[in-house]
Amino acid sequence: MIHYPLIKELNLPYEAVVEKLTKALQEEGFGSTEINGKVKERLGVDSGKYLILGTCNARNAFMSIQAEENIGLTIPCNVIIYEKADRTALSVIRPTLAIGMTDNPDSEKIAERVERHLRRAFDTVTQ
């Protein structure tokens, strides 16, 4: 099995992880938009504490599209934050894996940079 996500479980409240990760992503140059907010609105179903953030670094996204026009299928990078028992998990698909399917060396270099930024953001969210 391919280990596709960067994942981290923390002994922090869900709300604290959302706040810390959002700030860390901003510091790494990522903007983010809540993606799953429409589930409850459209289906009347409460998904609990499970947040999908579409995160994007505009400069890296632009460079990626210049290198591989269909790369937009993988943009933005979705980050998820959710409660798991008595912990809070955060996870993102590894950009190097997602972009690796393009077999485009220029795209892969950008993905490596994006993954480094995401790892730094994840690493700042600690217990």
Backbone as ProteinMPNN parsed JSONL, in Angstrom:
{"seq_chain_A": "MIHYPLIKELNLPYEAVVEKLTKALQEEGFGSTEINGKVKERLGVDSGKYLILGTCNARNAFMSIQAEENIGLTIPCNVIIYEKADRTALSVIRPTLAIGMTDNPDSEKIAERVERHLRRAFDTVTQ", "coords_chain_A": {"N_chain_A": [[0.833, -1.188, 0.0], [0.5, 2.208, -0.806], [1.838, 4.898, 0.952], [0.127, 7.554, 1.161], [-0.718, 9.951, 2.546], [0.419, 12.874, 4.391], [0.306, 12.777, 7.748], [-0.863, 13.556, 11.002], [-1.438, 13.124, 14.414], [-2.831, 14.673, 17.229], [-2.842, 15.694, 20.681], [-4.691, 17.787, 21.121], [-7.388, 20.153, 21.249], [-9.864, 20.123, 18.675], [-10.63, 22.673, 17.584], [-8.415, 24.251, 18.276], [-6.416, 23.081, 16.745], [-7.355, 23.595, 14.149], [-7.16, 26.404, 14.143], [-4.368, 26.8, 14.636], [-3.194, 25.41, 12.467], [-4.265, 26.721, 10.244], [-3.13, 29.254, 10.561], [-0.395, 28.56, 10.376], [-0.291, 27.59, 7.75], [-0.846, 29.946, 6.345], [1.454, 31.392, 6.995], [3.265, 29.975, 5.525], [2.637, 30.728, 3.017], [0.218, 29.874, 1.928], [-3.165, 30.115, 0.952], [-6.476, 29.421, 2.137], [-9.58, 27.68, 1.787], [-12.711, 26.735, 3.02], [-14.05, 23.669, 2.158], [-15.985, 21.684, 2.667], [-18.258, 22.825, 3.77], [-20.765, 22.909, 2.628], [-22.053, 20.482, 2.874], [-23.757, 20.001, 5.12], [-25.602, 22.039, 4.651], [-26.681, 21.355, 2.105], [-27.416, 18.651, 2.296], [-28.448, 18.309, 4.797], [-27.103, 16.96, 6.721], [-25.029, 16.415, 9.453], [-21.653, 16.445, 9.564], [-20.031, 16.308, 11.714], [-17.035, 17.075, 13.506], [-15.151, 17.607, 11.154], [-13.167, 18.872, 8.871], [-12.561, 20.064, 5.655], [-10.087, 21.69, 4.032], [-9.337, 23.585, 1.253], [-6.257, 24.231, 0.136], [-3.918, 26.523, -1.169], [-1.051, 27.739, -2.773], [-0.607, 30.476, -4.513], [1.515, 31.269, -6.251], [3.023, 28.897, -6.602], [0.999, 27.315, -7.688], [0.472, 28.624, -10.111], [2.972, 28.321, -11.403], [2.997, 25.554, -11.579], [0.861, 25.037, -13.323], [1.876, 26.233, -15.605], [3.918, 24.47, -16.171], [2.579, 22.077, -16.54], [-0.331, 21.745, -17.974], [-2.679, 20.315, -17.262], [-2.446, 19.953, -14.593], [-4.034, 21.308, -12.906], [-6.062, 19.668, -12.105], [-5.258, 18.594, -9.725], [-5.112, 20.66, -7.979], [-6.726, 22.67, -5.564], [-4.461, 21.74, -2.857], [-5.877, 19.506, -0.74], [-6.478, 19.737, 2.658], [-7.195, 17.986, 5.574], [-8.89, 18.092, 8.697], [-9.791, 16.507, 11.593], [-11.76, 15.057, 14.268], [-10.643, 12.3, 16.116], [-11.389, 9.813, 18.018], [-10.138, 10.615, 21.102], [-8.419, 12.48, 20.16], [-7.038, 14.873, 17.788], [-6.795, 14.834, 14.343], [-4.735, 15.708, 11.566], [-4.287, 15.968, 8.08], [-2.888, 15.593, 4.799], [-2.721, 14.939, 1.311], [0.287, 13.732, -0.034], [1.97, 15.999, -1.978], [4.057, 15.323, -3.734], [3.496, 12.734, -4.412], [0.944, 12.922, -5.591], [1.486, 14.598, -7.786], [3.44, 13.16, -8.98], [2.363, 11.339, -10.763], [2.246, 12.627, -13.17], [4.617, 12.447, -14.454], [6.4, 14.465, -15.08], [9.222, 16.231, -14.892], [9.562, 18.995, -14.243], [7.148, 19.679, -12.962], [7.314, 17.936, -10.82], [9.45, 18.992, -9.349], [8.323, 21.361, -8.404], [6.283, 20.281, -6.86], [7.806, 19.052, -4.865], [8.763, 21.301, -3.522], [6.33, 22.422, -2.63], [5.488, 20.363, -0.939], [7.482, 20.479, 1.027], [6.856, 22.969, 2.2], [4.262, 22.416, 3.182], [4.879, 20.391, 5.019], [6.421, 21.859, 6.841], [4.463, 23.602, 7.822], [2.731, 21.715, 9.021], [4.484, 20.706, 10.936], [4.698, 22.822, 12.715], [2.402, 22.746, 14.164], [1.907, 21.6, 17.146], [1.77, 19.599, 20.168]], "CA_chain_A": [[0.0, 0.0, 0.0], [1.235, 3.469, -0.888], [1.564, 5.817, 2.064], [-0.149, 8.781, 0.425], [-0.885, 11.228, 3.255], [1.162, 13.342, 5.553], [-0.734, 12.724, 8.771], [-0.39, 13.829, 12.35], [-2.482, 13.107, 15.442], [-2.422, 15.541, 18.327], [-3.655, 15.776, 21.897], [-5.179, 19.164, 21.183], [-8.776, 20.275, 20.8], [-10.086, 20.328, 17.241], [-10.632, 24.103, 17.266], [-7.039, 24.744, 18.391], [-5.661, 22.578, 15.583], [-7.809, 24.375, 12.992], [-6.574, 27.745, 14.251], [-2.908, 26.74, 14.486], [-2.811, 24.992, 11.117], [-4.611, 27.8, 9.319], [-2.088, 30.28, 10.707], [0.862, 28.02, 9.856], [-0.394, 27.556, 6.29], [-0.701, 31.329, 5.891], [2.865, 31.755, 7.125], [3.989, 29.283, 4.447], [2.201, 31.286, 1.744], [-0.99, 29.214, 1.432], [-4.499, 30.566, 1.293], [-7.317, 28.234, 2.295], [-11.021, 27.836, 1.682], [-13.439, 25.575, 3.519], [-14.703, 22.975, 1.054], [-17.097, 20.815, 3.055], [-19.319, 23.543, 4.46], [-22.047, 22.749, 1.95], [-22.649, 19.173, 3.148], [-24.91, 20.162, 6.013], [-26.561, 22.908, 3.977], [-27.337, 20.679, 0.977], [-27.938, 17.334, 2.633], [-29.032, 18.289, 6.125], [-26.337, 15.98, 7.481], [-23.922, 16.993, 10.208], [-20.484, 15.569, 9.446], [-19.228, 16.404, 12.93], [-15.83, 17.901, 13.426], [-14.376, 17.12, 10.008], [-12.998, 20.043, 8.029], [-11.727, 19.959, 4.458], [-9.605, 22.991, 3.577], [-8.605, 23.631, -0.01], [-5.138, 25.141, 0.353], [-3.211, 26.785, -2.415], [-0.043, 28.788, -2.852], [-0.869, 30.977, -5.864], [2.733, 31.266, -7.085], [3.323, 27.511, -6.979], [-0.077, 26.847, -8.563], [0.707, 29.206, -11.435], [4.136, 27.653, -11.995], [2.598, 24.178, -11.886], [0.027, 25.064, -14.532], [2.762, 26.53, -16.724], [4.706, 23.265, -16.451], [1.699, 20.943, -16.88], [-1.641, 22.418, -17.969], [-3.719, 19.517, -16.607], [-2.144, 19.816, -13.168], [-5.147, 21.92, -12.179], [-6.886, 18.603, -11.536], [-4.768, 18.284, -8.373], [-5.052, 21.905, -7.22], [-5.792, 22.908, -4.476], [-4.125, 20.615, -1.984], [-6.873, 19.421, 0.326], [-6.017, 19.421, 3.999], [-8.336, 17.631, 6.416], [-8.727, 18.132, 10.15], [-10.957, 15.816, 12.137], [-11.632, 14.406, 15.57], [-10.446, 10.85, 16.062], [-11.452, 9.411, 19.435], [-9.848, 11.749, 21.979], [-7.343, 13.241, 19.534], [-7.374, 15.578, 16.551], [-5.886, 14.448, 13.253], [-4.652, 16.553, 10.391], [-3.72, 15.158, 7.017], [-2.891, 16.112, 3.428], [-2.07, 14.023, 0.386], [1.646, 14.186, -0.349], [2.01, 16.557, -3.329], [4.998, 14.608, -4.597], [2.816, 11.539, -4.902], [-0.136, 13.347, -6.492], [2.065, 15.162, -9.0], [4.313, 12.145, -9.571], [1.696, 10.633, -11.855], [2.388, 13.38, -14.416], [5.902, 12.099, -15.053], [6.935, 15.724, -15.591], [10.242, 16.659, -13.921], [9.339, 20.367, -13.77], [6.05, 19.617, -11.999], [7.788, 17.219, -9.636], [10.265, 19.925, -8.554], [7.396, 22.264, -7.721], [5.611, 19.469, -5.836], [8.746, 18.88, -3.751], [8.764, 22.563, -2.773], [5.031, 22.527, -1.951], [5.474, 19.394, 0.16], [8.328, 21.023, 2.106], [6.083, 24.014, 2.881], [3.194, 21.774, 3.946], [5.497, 19.705, 6.171], [6.785, 22.884, 7.839], [3.211, 24.043, 8.462], [2.294, 20.625, 9.902], [5.423, 20.584, 12.05], [4.504, 23.889, 13.695], [1.228, 22.419, 14.985], [2.379, 20.603, 18.099], [0.981, 19.388, 21.399]], "C_chain_A": [[0.876, 1.25, 0.0], [0.831, 4.354, 0.281], [1.371, 7.207, 1.458], [-0.313, 10.038, 1.263], [0.307, 11.577, 4.152], [0.083, 13.386, 6.622], [-0.108, 12.914, 10.147], [-1.592, 13.792, 13.284], [-1.967, 13.841, 16.669], [-3.374, 15.442, 19.506], [-4.073, 17.224, 22.121], [-6.636, 19.187, 20.761], [-8.831, 20.602, 19.307], [-9.949, 21.81, 16.862], [-9.223, 24.693, 17.321], [-6.207, 24.304, 17.194], [-6.06, 23.356, 14.33], [-7.141, 25.747, 13.003], [-5.067, 27.721, 13.995], [-2.501, 26.365, 13.063], [-3.13, 26.077, 10.098], [-3.559, 28.899, 9.362], [-0.759, 29.801, 10.108], [0.844, 27.96, 8.331], [-0.234, 28.953, 5.709], [0.753, 31.761, 5.927], [3.725, 31.097, 6.058], [3.501, 29.721, 3.065], [0.963, 30.644, 1.138], [-2.228, 29.98, 1.868], [-5.337, 29.314, 1.469], [-8.788, 28.62, 2.272], [-11.679, 26.574, 2.202], [-14.224, 24.961, 2.365], [-15.97, 22.258, 1.492], [-18.248, 21.521, 3.752], [-20.7, 23.335, 3.863], [-22.736, 21.428, 2.268], [-23.895, 19.31, 4.006], [-26.007, 20.975, 5.335], [-27.358, 22.148, 2.906], [-27.999, 19.357, 1.357], [-28.636, 17.276, 3.986], [-28.346, 17.289, 7.04], [-25.184, 16.685, 8.173], [-22.758, 16.019, 10.168], [-19.584, 15.637, 10.672], [-18.033, 17.312, 12.716], [-14.887, 17.276, 12.393], [-14.33, 18.269, 9.011], [-12.104, 19.715, 6.841], [-11.383, 21.387, 4.049], [-8.926, 22.812, 2.229], [-7.51, 24.658, 0.167], [-4.357, 25.306, -0.937], [-2.208, 27.912, -2.217], [-0.109, 29.275, -4.301], [0.366, 30.92, -6.769], [3.063, 29.847, -7.542], [2.251, 26.942, -7.908], [0.137, 27.362, -9.987], [1.881, 28.51, -12.13], [3.799, 26.214, -12.391], [1.786, 24.113, -13.17], [0.865, 25.377, -15.76], [3.556, 25.291, -17.14], [3.841, 22.12, -16.969], [0.254, 21.447, -16.815], [-2.756, 21.628, -17.294], [-3.488, 19.332, -15.113], [-3.231, 20.443, -12.309], [-6.098, 20.891, -11.595], [-6.481, 18.273, -10.106], [-4.701, 19.514, -7.474], [-6.464, 22.271, -6.795], [-5.404, 21.614, -3.771], [-5.183, 20.601, -0.883], [-6.207, 18.985, 1.624], [-7.266, 19.063, 4.802], [-7.932, 17.672, 7.885], [-9.982, 17.489, 10.718], [-10.661, 15.239, 13.509], [-11.54, 12.904, 15.369], [-10.306, 10.37, 17.501], [-11.182, 10.651, 20.287], [-8.713, 12.614, 21.444], [-7.879, 14.007, 18.332], [-6.325, 15.219, 15.513], [-5.883, 15.536, 12.194], [-3.879, 15.778, 9.341], [-3.812, 15.895, 5.684], [-2.242, 15.055, 2.537], [-0.69, 14.598, 0.059], [1.671, 14.726, -1.785], [2.962, 15.814, -4.257], [4.374, 13.343, -5.163], [1.737, 11.917, -5.917], [0.417, 13.84, -7.825], [2.949, 14.142, -9.72], [3.68, 11.412, -10.738], [1.82, 11.368, -13.182], [3.65, 12.992, -15.177], [6.532, 13.318, -15.741], [7.932, 16.247, -14.561], [10.043, 18.086, -13.395], [8.232, 20.409, -12.725], [6.502, 18.966, -10.704], [8.641, 18.114, -8.747], [9.375, 20.888, -7.764], [6.694, 21.521, -6.592], [6.514, 19.244, -4.629], [8.77, 20.134, -2.881], [7.458, 22.71, -1.984], [4.989, 21.584, -0.757], [6.341, 19.867, 1.323], [7.566, 22.083, 2.903], [4.97, 23.406, 3.725], [3.742, 21.06, 5.177], [5.868, 20.716, 7.255], [5.547, 23.374, 8.576], [2.729, 22.991, 9.436], [3.177, 20.553, 11.129], [5.244, 21.672, 13.104], [3.31, 23.626, 14.597], [1.631, 21.27, 15.895], [1.499, 20.586, 19.337], [0.896, 20.628, 22.224]], "O_chain_A": [[1.87, 1.327, 0.723], [-0.353, 4.537, 0.564], [2.336, 7.946, 1.267], [-0.069, 11.127, 0.745], [1.07, 10.719, 4.595], [-0.967, 13.99, 6.402], [1.017, 12.489, 10.409], [-2.64, 14.361, 12.98], [-0.826, 13.657, 17.092], [-4.558, 15.145, 19.347], [-3.833, 17.8, 23.182], [-7.074, 18.328, 19.994], [-7.951, 21.272, 18.765], [-9.229, 22.148, 15.923], [-8.876, 25.542, 16.5], [-5.386, 25.07, 16.689], [-5.199, 23.735, 13.536], [-6.616, 26.195, 11.983], [-4.552, 28.531, 13.224], [-1.563, 26.944, 12.515], [-2.341, 26.322, 9.185], [-3.147, 29.414, 8.323], [-0.081, 30.558, 9.413], [1.853, 28.248, 7.688], [0.438, 29.129, 4.693], [1.235, 32.418, 5.005], [4.796, 31.603, 5.722], [3.906, 29.146, 2.055], [0.681, 30.846, -0.043], [-2.325, 30.436, 3.007], [-4.949, 28.246, 0.997], [-9.18, 29.715, 2.674], [-11.259, 25.467, 1.867], [-14.975, 25.654, 1.679], [-16.945, 22.232, 0.741], [-19.137, 20.855, 4.282], [-21.704, 23.566, 4.536], [-23.916, 21.274, 1.952], [-24.959, 18.797, 3.66], [-27.189, 20.645, 5.432], [-28.577, 22.293, 2.822], [-29.031, 18.993, 0.794], [-29.335, 16.308, 4.287], [-28.934, 16.824, 8.017], [-24.453, 17.458, 7.554], [-22.857, 14.901, 10.674], [-18.486, 15.079, 10.666], [-18.035, 18.193, 11.856], [-13.967, 16.528, 12.725], [-15.336, 18.597, 8.383], [-11.02, 19.156, 7.005], [-12.267, 22.192, 3.758], [-8.036, 21.974, 2.086], [-7.799, 25.843, 0.333], [-4.161, 24.355, -1.693], [-2.501, 28.914, -1.565], [0.293, 28.555, -5.214], [0.255, 30.555, -7.94], [3.347, 29.616, -8.717], [2.563, 26.171, -8.815], [-0.003, 26.61, -10.951], [1.79, 28.154, -13.305], [4.264, 25.722, -13.419], [2.002, 23.235, -14.006], [0.602, 24.85, -16.841], [3.832, 25.091, -18.323], [4.309, 21.287, -17.745], [-0.317, 21.563, -15.731], [-3.703, 22.234, -16.793], [-4.25, 18.632, -14.446], [-3.338, 20.143, -11.12], [-6.863, 21.205, -10.683], [-7.284, 17.726, -9.351], [-4.275, 19.413, -6.323], [-7.362, 22.185, -7.632], [-5.945, 20.544, -4.051], [-5.355, 21.594, -0.175], [-5.475, 17.997, 1.67], [-8.279, 19.757, 4.719], [-6.807, 17.34, 8.258], [-11.099, 17.874, 10.372], [-9.516, 14.97, 13.872], [-12.262, 12.319, 14.561], [-9.25, 10.503, 18.119], [-11.919, 11.633, 20.2], [-8.115, 13.391, 22.188], [-9.021, 13.816, 17.914], [-5.124, 15.291, 15.771], [-6.894, 16.197, 11.955], [-2.949, 15.034, 9.651], [-4.705, 16.716, 5.475], [-1.32, 14.36, 2.963], [-0.534, 15.808, -0.103], [1.415, 13.969, -2.721], [2.689, 15.693, -5.451], [4.698, 12.933, -6.278], [1.633, 11.3, -6.977], [-0.135, 13.526, -8.88], [3.177, 14.25, -10.925], [4.388, 10.914, -11.614], [1.527, 10.788, -14.228], [3.74, 13.183, -16.389], [7.11, 13.216, -16.823], [7.534, 16.662, -13.473], [10.325, 18.357, -12.228], [8.36, 21.098, -11.713], [6.117, 19.396, -9.617], [8.57, 18.013, -7.522], [9.647, 21.189, -6.602], [6.526, 22.06, -5.497], [6.04, 19.246, -3.492], [8.795, 20.044, -1.654], [7.478, 23.078, -0.81], [4.512, 21.956, 0.315], [5.975, 19.676, 2.483], [7.621, 22.097, 4.132], [4.753, 23.831, 4.86], [3.143, 21.115, 6.251], [5.658, 20.466, 8.442], [5.565, 23.543, 9.796], [2.354, 23.32, 10.562], [2.685, 20.361, 12.242], [5.6, 21.469, 14.265], [3.207, 24.211, 15.675], [1.689, 20.115, 15.472], [0.621, 21.428, 19.525], [0.272, 20.621, 23.285]]}, "name": "protein", "num_of_chains": 1, "seq": "MIHYPLIKELNLPYEAVVEKLTKALQEEGFGSTEINGKVKERLGVDSGKYLILGTCNARNAFMSIQAEENIGLTIPCNVIIYEKADRTALSVIRPTLAIGMTDNPDSEKIAERVERHLRRAFDTVTQ"}
